């Protein structure tokens, strides 16, 4: 699997060791920056990696900022990307199993590298369950279509 990785200054210290960890799991890593601990803007790096994911140049993405929240907010704006800020094993398992998440956003400041490694491993190993979740993921993805008018109030399940 080809995996995009990117960080801002808040996630930079974990980026290289996590990239090496992803490679040790047998995946190819494509690094979208940043390249130092110098202050930078996470939306720029999240955009680069998320657009590569949306274009199919990579299969998944792992983004690291101070909290994971800013990266997730940015990446999730890109059509085709399902991003979430994750800080627990339970949440990453549900993110994959129920939402078919393809863009993992993690904290470089509030999660240890060991915890992030465990989260990353689960991100790659947990399959999408499909079934009842397929229709819900389709509803999530309809939001990417600018022509989608929104849910009509009487048509909610």
N, C-alpha and C positions, 0 to 999 in steps of 0.2 A: 504494500500500500504506500502511496506517496502522501506525505503529511506536510502541510505548511506549518511553520512555526514563526511566531513574531512576538515581540515584546516592546514595551516602552522602557524608560529608565527604571521604573518600579519593579519590573519583572526581569530586567537584564541579567542580574546575578544568577538567576535560575535557568535562563534560556539555554546556554551551552550544555550544562549537565543534563537538562531534560531532553535536549536534542540527542545527546549521546545515548541516553536511556531509551528513547524511541527507536533509535537505530539498533540498539542491543535487542530489541523485541522483533527485529527483522524488517523494519520499515525504512523507506527512503525519506529523508528530511530535506525540505526546501526552506531555506532561511530567508525571511522577508524583513529582517532587521528588528530592532535597532542594533547599532554596533558599539555602544558604549553606555556608561551610566550617566552621560550628560543629559540634562533635561530635554525631553522631546514630547511630542503630542501623540498619545496612543491612537487617536482616530486615523492618523495617516498609516500606521503599520497594520492596524486591524483591517483597514480598507484594502491594502495590497494583498494580504493573505486571503481575505474573504472573497475578493473578486477572482482570485486564482481558483478558489474552491468552486465558486459559482460557474466559472468557465470550464470546469472539469479537468483543470491542469493538475489538481491534487484531489485526493479522495476524502481527506479530513483536514481539520486545522486545529492547532493548539495555540492559544493566544494567552500571554501572560502580562498582566499589569499589576499595579499595586493591590487592587481588590479583585480584578477580573470583571468588574461591573462595566467599566467604561468600554473595554474591548467588546463585551457582549452587546452593549447598546449599539455600538457602531456596526459590528459584523452582522447583526440581525436585520439591519436596514437593507442589506444586499439581497435581492431576490434569489431564492434558492438556498439560502443559508438559514440553518436553524441553530442559533447560538444561545448559550446560557452560561452564567457565572456559577461555577460549581465549587463547593468546598467540603463535600462529604461523599463517601462511597455510596451511600444510599441514594443520594441525588443523582450521581452520574449513572448509576444503574437504571434508575427510572427515566432519566434523560434519554438514554439509548433505547431502552426497552419500550417505552411508551411514546416517545416523540421522535425517534429516529434521528436524534441530534447528530449533527456533523461538524460542529464547531465548538470545541471545549475552551472555555475561558476560565483561567485560574488565577489565584492570588500569589504574587511573588513576595508579599509582605506579611500576610496573615496565615499562610499555610507553609508548613515545612516542605523541604524538597522531597523528603520521604513520603509525606502524605500526597503531594502532587504526583509522585511516581505511581503510587497505588491508584490514584484517581485516573491517571493516564492509562494504566494497564487495563482498568475496568472499562474505560472509554473504548478501547480497541477490542476487548474480549466480549463485551455484553452485546448480544444480538438484538435487533429490533424484533419485537414479538409479532407485529402485524395484527391480523385479526381485527378485533374491535377498535384497535388504535389506528388502523389505516385510514378510516373515514375522518378521524379527528385530525390526523396529520394533513390530509387533503384540505380540510377546512382551514388549518393554519396557513397552508401554502396559497390558498386563494387570495389571501391578503396581499400577496406579491403582485397581483394583477391590478393595474391601475383602473381597469374597466369594472372591477368588482364594486358594486354600489354599496356594499355593507349588508349586514343581516337585517331583515325586515322583522319588526318587533313581534309579530304573531308567529314567526317561523323559527322559534328557538326550541331546542330539545335538551 
